[in-house]
Structures are given as structure tokens and as C-alpha cells.
Amino acid sequence: MERVSKDNYYLDIAQTVASRSTCLRKSYGAIIVKNDTIVSTGYNGAPRGRRNCSDLGVCIRDKLNIPRGERYELCRSVHSEANAIIAASRERMLGATLYMVCVDSKTKELVPNTNSCAMCKKLIINSGIERVVIRNTPESYKVINVREWLEDDDSLDGRRGY
């Protein structure tokens, strides 16, 4: 019997977490893992107590034709990485891995080549997370050493795709 790799096992869990997303554009799921233990999970959605785009039936960024990667301050959602980081103590994130999956909210298909936005990259750096693993297909993924974001400071200007 062939077992699924650990990275794909955790990416499968992150993909399940993404199914809780309330975003009408993209559904993101993230989990933080340290020493083979899940530290926390997060998906993109409005802050607790606020109405979600899925409840309102409208995305303001879509309504205003705002291109992906721009004007995040208008978005109702807290990003999946931020929600996972908020739910964990820094001590438990030091040296951990963040697994992330993006699914198109309309087609339910995986979105390959996604990445964290500039704000989430900064949160990941400060949290002490060492590695980010992002799913491209059900079997393939990319691995990012967070140290690369420190060495390539311009990467913090990157765009994401919400």
C-alpha cells in the first residue's frame, strides 16, 4: 500500500479547511504544523461577528471591478494565513511549517501558483514560521523557505490573487 506523503497529507487537511471559506472569489485554507502536530488552522472570511460576503451575496471588490492583488483594505476577509497565525502562540510557530491551498470559489478547482500577499508574508516572517508549502495540483506543491523572503526583500511587494 502506498501512503500519501506528509506534505500532501497536510495539504489535504488545508484543502478541507478552505471549504469553510466565505469568500466569493477564492477559498484559502491554511494550517500550521510543528513536529507533526497541527498547531492551528485558518481560512479566509470576515472577522468574527461581521457578515461574510457569502452571506451578503456580493463581493465589493468584484462589484467595483478591482483587479486581483489590489485594494485589500476593501476586502471583508481576514486571510487564511493571518487567521491561522492569530490562533497560535508564537512559541508554537517557531520553526513550524504553514501549508496553504487555494480553490476557486466558483469552479471549485485548485488555483496553482498562488502565494501569500505582502501583508501575510510579513506576518509569517514575524511568527517564526520557517517553511510555507503551497499546493499546485493534488500531487504537486511548491516549498518556500521563509528565509528567502528576508533575503529578497522585494518579494514583500508580491501580489496574491484574492
Contacts in CASP RR format, 6 or more apart in sequence:
PFRMAT RR
TARGET T0000
AUTHOR 0000-0000-0000
METHOD contacts of the structure
MODEL  1
MERVSKDNYYLDIAQTVASRSTCLRKSYGAIIVKNDTIVSTGYNGAPRGR
RNCSDLGVCIRDKLNIPRGERYELCRSVHSEANAIIAASRERMLGATLYM
VCVDSKTKELVPNTNSCAMCKKLIINSGIERVVIRNTPESYKVINVREWL
EDDDSLDGRRGY
4 12 0 8 1.000
6 36 0 8 1.000
7 99 0 8 1.000
7 133 0 8 1.000
7 141 0 8 1.000
7 143 0 8 1.000
8 138 0 8 1.000
8 139 0 8 1.000
8 141 0 8 1.000
10 31 0 8 1.000
10 33 0 8 1.000
10 38 0 8 1.000
10 97 0 8 1.000
10 99 0 8 1.000
10 133 0 8 1.000
11 99 0 8 1.000
11 101 0 8 1.000
11 133 0 8 1.000
11 135 0 8 1.000
11 141 0 8 1.000
13 31 0 8 1.000
13 38 0 8 1.000
13 41 0 8 1.000
13 99 0 8 1.000
14 29 0 8 1.000
14 30 0 8 1.000
14 31 0 8 1.000
14 41 0 8 1.000
14 99 0 8 1.000
14 100 0 8 1.000
14 101 0 8 1.000
14 135 0 8 1.000
15 29 0 8 1.000
15 101 0 8 1.000
15 103 0 8 1.000
15 110 0 8 1.000
15 135 0 8 1.000
17 29 0 8 1.000
17 30 0 8 1.000
17 31 0 8 1.000
17 41 0 8 1.000
17 42 0 8 1.000
17 43 0 8 1.000
17 80 0 8 1.000
17 101 0 8 1.000
18 27 0 8 1.000
18 28 0 8 1.000
18 29 0 8 1.000
18 43 0 8 1.000
18 80 0 8 1.000
18 101 0 8 1.000
18 102 0 8 1.000
18 103 0 8 1.000
19 27 0 8 1.000
19 43 0 8 1.000
19 103 0 8 1.000
20 29 0 8 1.000
20 43 0 8 1.000
21 27 0 8 1.000
21 28 0 8 1.000
21 29 0 8 1.000
21 43 0 8 1.000
21 44 0 8 1.000
21 45 0 8 1.000
21 80 0 8 1.000
21 103 0 8 1.000
21 105 0 8 1.000
22 44 0 8 1.000
22 45 0 8 1.000
22 46 0 8 1.000
22 52 0 8 1.000
22 53 0 8 1.000
22 54 0 8 1.000
22 55 0 8 1.000
22 77 0 8 1.000
23 44 0 8 1.000
23 45 0 8 1.000
23 53 0 8 1.000
23 54 0 8 1.000
23 59 0 8 1.000
23 77 0 8 1.000
23 105 0 8 1.000
23 162 0 8 1.000
24 53 0 8 1.000
24 54 0 8 1.000
24 57 0 8 1.000
24 58 0 8 1.000
24 59 0 8 1.000
24 62 0 8 1.000
24 105 0 8 1.000
24 106 0 8 1.000
25 59 0 8 1.000
25 61 0 8 1.000
25 62 0 8 1.000
25 68 0 8 1.000
25 105 0 8 1.000
25 161 0 8 1.000
25 162 0 8 1.000
26 44 0 8 1.000
26 102 0 8 1.000
26 103 0 8 1.000
26 104 0 8 1.000
26 105 0 8 1.000
26 111 0 8 1.000
26 114 0 8 1.000
26 161 0 8 1.000
26 162 0 8 1.000
27 43 0 8 1.000
27 44 0 8 1.000
27 102 0 8 1.000
27 103 0 8 1.000
27 104 0 8 1.000
27 105 0 8 1.000
28 43 0 8 1.000
28 44 0 8 1.000
28 79 0 8 1.000
28 80 0 8 1.000
28 81 0 8 1.000
28 100 0 8 1.000
28 101 0 8 1.000
28 102 0 8 1.000
28 103 0 8 1.000
28 114 0 8 1.000
28 162 0 8 1.000
29 41 0 8 1.000
29 42 0 8 1.000
29 43 0 8 1.000
29 44 0 8 1.000
29 80 0 8 1.000
29 100 0 8 1.000
29 101 0 8 1.000
29 102 0 8 1.000
30 41 0 8 1.000
30 42 0 8 1.000
30 43 0 8 1.000
30 80 0 8 1.000
30 81 0 8 1.000
30 83 0 8 1.000
30 84 0 8 1.000
30 98 0 8 1.000
30 99 0 8 1.000
30 100 0 8 1.000
30 101 0 8 1.000
31 38 0 8 1.000
31 39 0 8 1.000
31 40 0 8 1.000
31 41 0 8 1.000
31 42 0 8 1.000
31 84 0 8 1.000
31 98 0 8 1.000
31 99 0 8 1.000
32 38 0 8 1.000
32 39 0 8 1.000
32 40 0 8 1.000
32 41 0 8 1.000
32 84 0 8 1.000
32 85 0 8 1.000
32 88 0 8 1.000
32 92 0 8 1.000
32 93 0 8 1.000
32 96 0 8 1.000
32 97 0 8 1.000
32 98 0 8 1.000
32 99 0 8 1.000
32 129 0 8 1.000
33 39 0 8 1.000
33 96 0 8 1.000
33 97 0 8 1.000
33 98 0 8 1.000
33 99 0 8 1.000
34 92 0 8 1.000
34 93 0 8 1.000
34 94 0 8 1.000
34 95 0 8 1.000
34 96 0 8 1.000
34 97 0 8 1.000
39 88 0 8 1.000
39 92 0 8 1.000
39 93 0 8 1.000
39 96 0 8 1.000
40 84 0 8 1.000
40 85 0 8 1.000
40 87 0 8 1.000
40 88 0 8 1.000
40 92 0 8 1.000
41 83 0 8 1.000
41 84 0 8 1.000
41 87 0 8 1.000
42 80 0 8 1.000
42 81 0 8 1.000
42 83 0 8 1.000
42 84 0 8 1.000
42 87 0 8 1.000
43 80 0 8 1.000
43 83 0 8 1.000
44 77 0 8 1.000
44 78 0 8 1.000
44 79 0 8 1.000
44 80 0 8 1.000
44 83 0 8 1.000
44 162 0 8 1.000
45 52 0 8 1.000
45 53 0 8 1.000
45 76 0 8 1.000
45 77 0 8 1.000
45 78 0 8 1.000
45 83 0 8 1.000
46 52 0 8 1.000
46 53 0 8 1.000
46 76 0 8 1.000
46 77 0 8 1.000
46 78 0 8 1.000
47 78 0 8 1.000
50 76 0 8 1.000
51 76 0 8 1.000
52 76 0 8 1.000
52 77 0 8 1.000
53 59 0 8 1.000
53 60 0 8 1.000
53 76 0 8 1.000
53 77 0 8 1.000
60 74 0 8 1.000
60 75 0 8 1.000
60 76 0 8 1.000
61 71 0 8 1.000
61 74 0 8 1.000
61 75 0 8 1.000
61 162 0 8 1.000
64 71 0 8 1.000
64 74 0 8 1.000
66 74 0 8 1.000
68 159 0 8 1.000
68 160 0 8 1.000
68 161 0 8 1.000
68 162 0 8 1.000
69 117 0 8 1.000
69 159 0 8 1.000
69 160 0 8 1.000
69 161 0 8 1.000
69 162 0 8 1.000
70 159 0 8 1.000
72 117 0 8 1.000
72 119 0 8 1.000
72 162 0 8 1.000
75 162 0 8 1.000
77 162 0 8 1.000
78 86 0 8 1.000
79 116 0 8 1.000
79 117 0 8 1.000
79 119 0 8 1.000
79 120 0 8 1.000
79 162 0 8 1.000
80 100 0 8 1.000
81 98 0 8 1.000
81 100 0 8 1.000
81 116 0 8 1.000
81 120 0 8 1.000
81 123 0 8 1.000
81 124 0 8 1.000
82 119 0 8 1.000
82 120 0 8 1.000
82 123 0 8 1.000
84 98 0 8 1.000
85 93 0 8 1.000
85 123 0 8 1.000
85 124 0 8 1.000
85 127 0 8 1.000
85 129 0 8 1.000
88 127 0 8 1.000
90 127 0 8 1.000
90 128 0 8 1.000
93 127 0 8 1.000
93 128 0 8 1.000
93 129 0 8 1.000
94 128 0 8 1.000
95 128 0 8 1.000
95 129 0 8 1.000
95 130 0 8 1.000
95 131 0 8 1.000
96 128 0 8 1.000
96 129 0 8 1.000
96 130 0 8 1.000
96 131 0 8 1.000
97 129 0 8 1.000
97 130 0 8 1.000
97 131 0 8 1.000
97 132 0 8 1.000
97 133 0 8 1.000
98 124 0 8 1.000
98 129 0 8 1.000
98 131 0 8 1.000
98 132 0 8 1.000
98 133 0 8 1.000
99 132 0 8 1.000
99 133 0 8 1.000
99 134 0 8 1.000
99 135 0 8 1.000
100 114 0 8 1.000
100 116 0 8 1.000
100 132 0 8 1.000
100 133 0 8 1.000
100 134 0 8 1.000
100 135 0 8 1.000
101 110 0 8 1.000
101 134 0 8 1.000
101 135 0 8 1.000
102 110 0 8 1.000
102 111 0 8 1.000
102 114 0 8 1.000
102 134 0 8 1.000
102 135 0 8 1.000
102 161 0 8 1.000
103 109 0 8 1.000
103 110 0 8 1.000
103 111 0 8 1.000
104 110 0 8 1.000
104 111 0 8 1.000
110 135 0 8 1.000
110 136 0 8 1.000
110 137 0 8 1.000
110 138 0 8 1.000
111 161 0 8 1.000
112 136 0 8 1.000
112 137 0 8 1.000
113 136 0 8 1.000
113 142 0 8 1.000
114 134 0 8 1.000
114 160 0 8 1.000
114 161 0 8 1.000
115 134 0 8 1.000
115 144 0 8 1.000
115 158 0 8 1.000
115 160 0 8 1.000
116 124 0 8 1.000
116 132 0 8 1.000
116 160 0 8 1.000
117 158 0 8 1.000
117 159 0 8 1.000
117 160 0 8 1.000
117 161 0 8 1.000
117 162 0 8 1.000
118 156 0 8 1.000
118 157 0 8 1.000
118 158 0 8 1.000
118 159 0 8 1.000
120 160 0 8 1.000
121 149 0 8 1.000
121 155 0 8 1.000
121 156 0 8 1.000
121 158 0 8 1.000
122 156 0 8 1.000
124 132 0 8 1.000
124 146 0 8 1.000
124 149 0 8 1.000
125 146 0 8 1.000
125 149 0 8 1.000
125 150 0 8 1.000
128 146 0 8 1.000
129 146 0 8 1.000
130 145 0 8 1.000
130 146 0 8 1.000
130 147 0 8 1.000
131 143 0 8 1.000
131 144 0 8 1.000
131 145 0 8 1.000
131 146 0 8 1.000
132 143 0 8 1.000
132 144 0 8 1.000
132 146 0 8 1.000
133 141 0 8 1.000
133 142 0 8 1.000
133 143 0 8 1.000
133 144 0 8 1.000
134 141 0 8 1.000
134 142 0 8 1.000
134 144 0 8 1.000
135 141 0 8 1.000
136 142 0 8 1.000
148 155 0 8 1.000
149 155 0 8 1.000
149 156 0 8 1.000
END
